[in-house]
Amino acid sequence: MDALLTRYPPELLDRFDEFLREMCAALNAHITEVSQASQASQEERPGRGG
């Protein structure tokens, strides 16, 4: 890990860190959205649980 930190300039690492944070936030939002949609569709069909 240290080799990566010394190989690239700090500005690039900061930009990459920002990119990863934004990607994670977007993925979390998408997962939440899909999860809520899935729960809503399951609630519409109460007979599927057995």
VMD Tcl script that builds the backbone (N, CA, C; Angstrom):
set m [mol new atoms 150]
animate dup $m
set s [atomselect $m all]
$s set {name element resname resid chain x y z} {
  {N N MET 1 A 0.830 -1.199 0.000}
  {CA C MET 1 A 0.000 0.000 0.000}
  {C C MET 1 A 0.868 1.254 0.000}
  {N N ASP 2 A 1.935 1.236 0.778}
  {CA C ASP 2 A 2.824 2.399 0.837}
  {C C ASP 2 A 3.418 2.710 -0.532}
  {N N ALA 3 A 3.708 1.651 -1.319}
  {CA C ALA 3 A 4.264 1.865 -2.652}
  {C C ALA 3 A 3.282 2.650 -3.527}
  {N N LEU 4 A 1.998 2.356 -3.384}
  {CA C LEU 4 A 0.992 3.090 -4.153}
  {C C LEU 4 A 0.929 4.545 -3.725}
  {N N LEU 5 A 1.026 4.783 -2.422}
  {CA C LEU 5 A 0.913 6.143 -1.911}
  {C C LEU 5 A 2.098 7.010 -2.313}
  {N N THR 6 A 3.266 6.399 -2.486}
  {CA C THR 6 A 4.445 7.185 -2.866}
  {C C THR 6 A 4.593 7.272 -4.378}
  {N N ARG 7 A 3.965 6.387 -5.115}
  {CA C ARG 7 A 4.101 6.376 -6.579}
  {C C ARG 7 A 3.308 7.495 -7.240}
  {N N TYR 8 A 2.168 7.858 -6.656}
  {CA C TYR 8 A 1.291 8.845 -7.263}
  {C C TYR 8 A 1.292 10.142 -6.465}
  {N N PRO 9 A 1.105 11.269 -7.148}
  {CA C PRO 9 A 1.080 12.555 -6.440}
  {C C PRO 9 A -0.152 12.670 -5.538}
  {N N PRO 10 A -0.030 13.380 -4.428}
  {CA C PRO 10 A -1.144 13.497 -3.473}
  {C C PRO 10 A -2.421 14.049 -4.104}
  {N N GLU 11 A -2.279 14.984 -5.066}
  {CA C GLU 11 A -3.489 15.552 -5.691}
  {C C GLU 11 A -4.289 14.461 -6.395}
  {N N LEU 12 A -3.576 13.551 -7.060}
  {CA C LEU 12 A -4.259 12.469 -7.774}
  {C C LEU 12 A -4.950 11.540 -6.783}
  {N N LEU 13 A -4.270 11.241 -5.684}
  {CA C LEU 13 A -4.870 10.373 -4.671}
  {C C LEU 13 A -6.098 11.029 -4.051}
  {N N ASP 14 A -6.048 12.337 -3.844}
  {CA C ASP 14 A -7.206 13.045 -3.295}
  {C C ASP 14 A -8.388 12.980 -4.255}
  {N N ARG 15 A -8.103 13.151 -5.542}
  {CA C ARG 15 A -9.173 13.097 -6.542}
  {C C ARG 15 A -9.754 11.685 -6.614}
  {N N PHE 16 A -8.883 10.679 -6.532}
  {CA C PHE 16 A -9.346 9.290 -6.578}
  {C C PHE 16 A -10.193 8.978 -5.339}
  {N N ASP 17 A -9.760 9.476 -4.173}
  {CA C ASP 17 A -10.519 9.282 -2.937}
  {C C ASP 17 A -11.906 9.908 -3.065}
  {N N GLU 18 A -11.957 11.106 -3.618}
  {CA C GLU 18 A -13.241 11.785 -3.825}
  {C C GLU 18 A -14.125 10.987 -4.770}
  {N N PHE 19 A -13.516 10.467 -5.849}
  {CA C PHE 19 A -14.245 9.643 -6.810}
  {C C PHE 19 A -14.828 8.404 -6.129}
  {N N LEU 20 A -14.005 7.720 -5.324}
  {CA C LEU 20 A -14.486 6.517 -4.647}
  {C C LEU 20 A -15.617 6.837 -3.682}
  {N N ARG 21 A -15.500 7.945 -2.969}
  {CA C ARG 21 A -16.563 8.328 -2.032}
  {C C ARG 21 A -17.870 8.589 -2.773}
  {N N GLU 22 A -17.785 9.286 -3.915}
  {CA C GLU 22 A -18.991 9.574 -4.694}
  {C C GLU 22 A -19.595 8.298 -5.262}
  {N N MET 23 A -18.732 7.385 -5.725}
  {CA C MET 23 A -19.215 6.116 -6.262}
  {C C MET 23 A -19.917 5.297 -5.189}
  {N N CYS 24 A -19.309 5.236 -4.006}
  {CA C CYS 24 A -19.918 4.487 -2.902}
  {C C CYS 24 A -21.262 5.088 -2.512}
  {N N ALA 25 A -21.337 6.406 -2.466}
  {CA C ALA 25 A -22.593 7.071 -2.127}
  {C C ALA 25 A -23.664 6.758 -3.178}
  {N N ALA 26 A -23.265 6.786 -4.453}
  {CA C ALA 26 A -24.213 6.496 -5.522}
  {C C ALA 26 A -24.671 5.039 -5.461}
  {N N LEU 27 A -23.751 4.128 -5.187}
  {CA C LEU 27 A -24.113 2.715 -5.085}
  {C C LEU 27 A -25.037 2.476 -3.896}
  {N N ASN 28 A -24.737 3.107 -2.770}
  {CA C ASN 28 A -25.597 2.960 -1.592}
  {C C ASN 28 A -27.002 3.475 -1.877}
  {N N ALA 29 A -27.093 4.611 -2.555}
  {CA C ALA 29 A -28.397 5.170 -2.895}
  {C C ALA 29 A -29.155 4.226 -3.831}
  {N N HIS 30 A -28.448 3.658 -4.789}
  {CA C HIS 30 A -29.085 2.737 -5.742}
  {C C HIS 30 A -29.560 1.471 -5.021}
  {N N ILE 31 A -28.725 0.937 -4.146}
  {CA C ILE 31 A -29.087 -0.267 -3.397}
  {C C ILE 31 A -30.322 0.000 -2.542}
  {N N THR 32 A -30.357 1.158 -1.892}
  {CA C THR 32 A -31.512 1.524 -1.065}
  {C C THR 32 A -32.767 1.615 -1.924}
  {N N GLU 33 A -32.623 2.253 -3.087}
  {CA C GLU 33 A -33.763 2.424 -3.989}
  {C C GLU 33 A -34.297 1.077 -4.459}
  {N N VAL 34 A -33.396 0.194 -4.865}
  {CA C VAL 34 A -33.809 -1.124 -5.351}
  {C C VAL 34 A -34.422 -1.941 -4.217}
  {N N SER 35 A -33.848 -1.843 -3.034}
  {CA C SER 35 A -34.365 -2.571 -1.882}
  {C C SER 35 A -35.779 -2.116 -1.541}
  {N N GLN 36 A -36.003 -0.803 -1.546}
  {CA C GLN 36 A -37.329 -0.269 -1.242}
  {C C GLN 36 A -38.340 -0.686 -2.312}
  {N N ALA 37 A -37.916 -0.668 -3.564}
  {CA C ALA 37 A -38.813 -1.079 -4.645}
  {C C ALA 37 A -39.152 -2.560 -4.512}
  {N N SER 38 A -38.177 -3.352 -4.117}
  {CA C SER 38 A -38.404 -4.786 -3.933}
  {C C SER 38 A -39.380 -5.034 -2.793}
  {N N GLN 39 A -39.198 -4.320 -1.690}
  {CA C GLN 39 A -40.112 -4.474 -0.558}
  {C C GLN 39 A -41.520 -4.045 -0.935}
  {N N ALA 40 A -41.631 -2.960 -1.687}
  {CA C ALA 40 A -42.942 -2.469 -2.095}
  {C C ALA 40 A -43.641 -3.486 -2.987}
  {N N SER 41 A -42.909 -4.110 -3.895}
  {CA C SER 41 A -43.535 -5.081 -4.791}
  {C C SER 41 A -43.927 -6.339 -4.024}
  {N N GLN 42 A -43.172 -6.691 -2.993}
  {CA C GLN 42 A -43.544 -7.865 -2.183}
  {C C GLN 42 A -44.777 -7.580 -1.343}
  {N N GLU 43 A -44.912 -6.337 -0.887}
  {CA C GLU 43 A -46.091 -5.976 -0.090}
  {C C GLU 43 A -47.348 -5.952 -0.942}
  {N N GLU 44 A -47.208 -5.705 -2.252}
  {CA C GLU 44 A -48.365 -5.691 -3.142}
  {C C GLU 44 A -48.918 -7.103 -3.346}
  {N N ARG 45 A -48.053 -8.105 -3.175}
  {CA C ARG 45 A -48.457 -9.492 -3.394}
  {C C ARG 45 A -48.281 -10.288 -2.103}
  {N N PRO 46 A -49.216 -10.137 -1.162}
  {CA C PRO 46 A -49.035 -10.793 0.144}
  {C C PRO 46 A -49.147 -12.316 0.108}
  {N N GLY 47 A -49.669 -12.888 -0.958}
  {CA C GLY 47 A -49.879 -14.323 -1.005}
  {C C GLY 47 A -48.646 -15.142 -1.334}
  {N N ARG 48 A -47.526 -14.510 -1.580}
  {CA C ARG 48 A -46.350 -15.257 -2.055}
  {C C ARG 48 A -45.546 -15.887 -0.932}
  {N N GLY 49 A -45.793 -15.527 0.309}
  {CA C GLY 49 A -44.971 -16.008 1.408}
  {C C GLY 49 A -45.243 -17.449 1.803}
  {N N GLY 50 A -46.345 -18.021 1.418}
  {CA C GLY 50 A -46.629 -19.401 1.758}
  {C C GLY 50 A -47.652 -19.441 2.789}
}
mol reanalyze $m
mol bondsrecalc $m
mol representation Tube
mol addrep $m
